[in-house]
Amino acid sequence: MPKDPTRAPPPSRDPDLDELQAWQGGDQRAGNRLLSKHYDTVYNFFNRKIGGDVGDLVQGTFITCLQVVARFERRSTFRTFLLGIARNKLLEHLRSRRNSPNTPMHSEVTSLQDLGVSPTQLLRDQQQSRLVYEALRRIPIDHQLLLELFYWEKLKGHEIAGVFEIPENTVRARLRRARELLKQSLGALETDADALKTTIHNLDDHILRLRDQAHAKYPQLDDDPETPVRNSECG
């Protein structure tokens, strides 16, 4: 019987979980290796959305990871687990700083622009990239996250499902909806019909270019296992 390409592959041993267990057991070098490996991903996750000083959010994500890992059932990778925590931290942060505290925030319909969150300086000098970047900011937060996790973090459908705690089939439907919302957002920003058509035609390339430029601006930290992670910094 041929394999079903939509089915999630059987889980494989994630070496990050071994590092995490060692870190919990007091191995500071294991903790430093995990931090070095995933810091860039978590930092960019927050910086793309709110900019400014995101250090507290990054540190809070890692601290929470250590606090709740005992409840982690290990049915996904450590990276998926970590991004799920980062998403919760982001939503908590946005709720705490929204312009109208008495107005409820629903991440499936509320966008960063609705919340009055200023864009970062990232890619402002790139007009075309800025257009796509601004369009991303105008769609609901959860849809923006879906697109970024799929295109920028290269997560599979079942991994995204783990981050959002929803069925994998729901991820596929929401990805399609997210792309449609992004196209509508671009249409509201781009007045030149020909330019809009070209941008939408090359939308995947534009999104990936944003990712590459972000990674170039915020490069991966050097992995220095000799520098210990202090408990006061990471739990």
Disulfide bonds with the S-S distance in Angstrom:
none
